[in-house]
Amino acid sequence: MQKYYLYVVLTSPNTAISKLIKLFKNDNYTHASLSLDKSLHNMYSFSRKKAYNPFIGIFKHEEFDKGIFRFHRDLPGRIMQVEVSKEQYENAVKLLDKFTANSEMYKYNYKGFLYILLNKEILSDERFLCSEFVYYILNESYIVDLNISRNLVRPENLLDIESEIVYEGNLKEMYPVTSMRS
């Protein structure tokens, strides 16, 4: 019988927003992504549209040699393999396809970022934080329920998901980027 998996990727990029989260919440991981495959070629999240501009965030396909990840020689992270049923996997793929097909309508939830720091609930159908997006896909696909408002889910909360840790450490060592090397 074929097994199906989704991959939750937690990272700690060296950005001002990441430092702010660490200061207020004392979290180790400050960014979350979701991948359909172990190679992380199909990895998605909400993050900066342009690496140098933290004020415009969008839904996007992420890669370790592009965006904010490109500037890191060391990228602390954890890759969690979540076993799912075929139906749950297909539900997650359909939701991701919806986000991809309508990517221009989705934006980063800046108000939600402030509310998460204040521990206040606010929901939008078109605005997401990175961890809110990952949780939304997992929750709407009937994979996990953390019993918390989706906008209050931080990357650290995703550590509570039943999973197998397939890697923890410097993601740049597991996924080396040749253009970064001197």
C-alpha positions as CSV (number, residue, x, y, z in Angstrom):
1,M,0.0,0.0,0.0
2,Q,1.4,3.4,-1.0
3,K,2.1,5.9,1.7
4,Y,1.5,9.6,1.3
5,Y,3.4,12.4,3.0
6,L,3.5,16.2,3.4
7,Y,6.5,18.0,4.6
8,V,6.4,20.9,7.1
9,V,9.6,23.0,6.9
10,L,10.4,25.2,9.8
11,T,13.2,27.7,9.5
12,S,14.8,30.6,11.3
13,P,15.8,33.2,8.7
14,N,18.1,36.0,9.9
15,T,15.6,38.9,9.2
16,A,14.2,41.8,11.2
17,I,10.8,40.1,11.4
18,S,12.3,36.9,12.6
19,K,14.3,38.7,15.3
20,L,11.1,40.5,16.4
21,I,9.3,37.2,16.8
22,K,12.2,35.7,18.7
23,L,12.2,38.8,21.0
24,F,8.5,38.7,21.8
25,K,7.7,35.0,21.6
26,N,11.1,33.4,22.3
27,D,10.6,31.0,19.4
28,N,13.3,28.9,17.7
29,Y,11.6,28.8,14.4
30,T,10.0,31.8,12.8
31,H,9.0,30.8,9.3
32,A,6.9,27.8,8.0
33,S,6.5,26.3,4.6
34,L,4.7,23.3,3.3
35,S,6.1,20.9,0.7
36,L,4.4,18.1,-1.3
37,D,7.7,16.2,-1.6
38,K,10.8,15.3,0.4
39,S,13.1,17.0,-2.1
40,L,11.2,20.3,-1.2
41,H,10.9,21.2,-4.9
42,N,7.2,21.9,-4.4
43,M,7.5,24.1,-1.3
44,Y,5.0,26.9,-0.6
45,S,4.4,29.6,1.9
46,F,3.7,33.3,2.4
47,S,6.7,35.5,2.4
48,R,8.4,38.5,0.8
49,K,7.7,39.2,-2.9
50,K,11.1,40.7,-3.2
51,A,14.0,39.7,-0.9
52,Y,14.9,43.3,0.0
53,N,11.4,44.5,0.7
54,P,9.7,43.1,3.9
55,F,6.6,45.2,3.3
56,I,5.1,43.3,0.4
57,G,4.3,39.7,1.2
58,I,2.6,37.1,-1.1
59,F,1.8,33.5,-1.6
60,K,4.8,31.9,-3.3
61,H,6.8,28.9,-4.4
62,E,9.9,28.9,-2.2
63,E,13.4,27.7,-3.0
64,F,16.6,27.7,-0.9
65,D,18.5,29.6,-3.5
66,K,16.0,32.4,-4.0
67,G,14.3,35.1,-1.9
68,I,15.4,35.6,1.6
69,F,16.9,32.1,1.8
70,R,19.4,33.0,-0.9
71,F,21.3,35.4,1.5
72,H,21.9,32.8,4.2
73,R,25.0,30.6,4.5
74,D,23.4,29.0,7.5
75,L,19.7,28.4,7.7
76,P,18.6,26.6,10.9
77,G,15.6,24.4,10.2
78,R,13.6,21.3,10.7
79,I,11.9,19.2,8.1
80,M,8.9,17.2,9.5
81,Q,7.4,14.4,7.5
82,V,3.7,14.0,8.1
83,E,2.1,10.8,7.0
84,V,-1.4,11.3,5.5
85,S,-4.0,9.3,3.8
86,K,-4.4,9.4,0.0
87,E,-7.6,11.5,0.5
88,Q,-5.9,13.9,2.8
89,Y,-3.0,14.3,0.4
90,E,-5.4,14.9,-2.5
91,N,-7.3,17.5,-0.5
92,A,-4.0,19.3,0.3
93,V,-3.0,19.3,-3.4
94,K,-6.4,20.7,-4.4
95,L,-6.1,23.5,-1.8
96,L,-2.5,24.3,-3.0
97,D,-3.7,24.3,-6.6
98,K,-6.4,26.8,-5.6
99,F,-3.7,29.1,-4.0
100,T,-1.4,28.7,-7.0
101,A,-4.1,29.4,-9.6
102,N,-5.3,32.5,-7.7
103,S,-2.0,33.6,-6.2
104,E,-2.5,37.3,-7.2
105,M,-5.5,37.6,-4.8
106,Y,-3.6,36.3,-1.7
107,K,-1.5,38.6,0.4
108,Y,0.6,38.5,3.6
109,N,-1.5,39.1,6.7
110,Y,0.4,42.0,8.2
111,K,-2.4,42.9,10.6
112,G,-2.4,39.3,11.7
113,F,1.3,39.5,12.4
114,L,0.6,42.3,14.9
115,Y,-2.4,40.4,16.3
116,I,-0.3,37.3,16.8
117,L,2.2,39.3,18.9
118,L,-0.8,40.5,21.0
119,N,-2.5,37.1,21.0
120,K,-5.7,38.4,19.4
121,E,-7.8,36.6,16.8
122,I,-8.3,38.0,13.3
123,L,-9.2,36.0,10.2
124,S,-9.2,36.7,6.5
125,D,-9.9,34.5,3.5
126,E,-7.3,36.2,1.4
127,R,-4.5,37.1,3.9
128,F,-2.2,34.6,5.6
129,L,0.8,34.4,7.8
130,C,3.3,31.7,6.8
131,S,2.4,29.4,9.7
132,E,-1.3,30.3,9.3
133,F,-1.2,29.1,5.7
134,V,0.6,25.8,6.6
135,Y,-1.9,25.1,9.3
136,Y,-4.9,26.1,7.1
137,I,-3.9,23.5,4.5
138,L,-3.3,20.8,7.1
139,N,-6.5,21.6,9.0
140,E,-8.8,22.0,5.9
141,S,-7.4,18.7,4.7
142,Y,-8.4,17.0,8.0
143,I,-4.8,16.2,8.8
144,V,-4.4,18.1,12.1
145,D,-6.4,20.3,14.5
146,L,-4.4,22.3,17.0
147,N,-7.5,23.7,18.6
148,I,-6.3,27.3,18.1
149,S,-7.4,30.1,15.8
150,R,-5.4,29.7,12.6
151,N,-4.0,33.2,12.8
152,L,-2.5,32.5,16.2
153,V,-0.6,29.5,15.0
154,R,3.1,30.2,15.0
155,P,5.8,28.0,13.5
156,E,6.6,26.7,17.0
157,N,3.0,25.4,17.3
158,L,3.6,23.3,14.3
159,L,6.1,21.3,16.3
160,D,3.1,19.7,18.0
161,I,2.1,17.9,14.8
162,E,2.6,14.2,14.9
163,S,5.4,13.7,12.4
164,E,8.8,12.2,11.8
165,I,11.8,14.6,11.9
166,V,13.7,13.8,8.7
167,Y,16.2,16.6,9.1
168,E,17.2,19.1,11.7
169,G,20.1,21.5,11.3
170,N,21.5,23.8,8.7
171,L,19.3,23.4,5.7
172,K,22.0,24.9,3.5
173,E,24.0,21.7,4.2
174,M,21.2,19.4,3.2
175,Y,20.2,21.6,0.2
176,P,23.5,23.3,-0.8
177,V,23.3,26.2,-3.2
178,T,26.4,26.3,-5.4
179,S,26.0,30.0,-6.1
180,M,26.5,30.8,-2.4
181,R,29.9,29.1,-2.3
182,S,33.1,31.2,-2.6
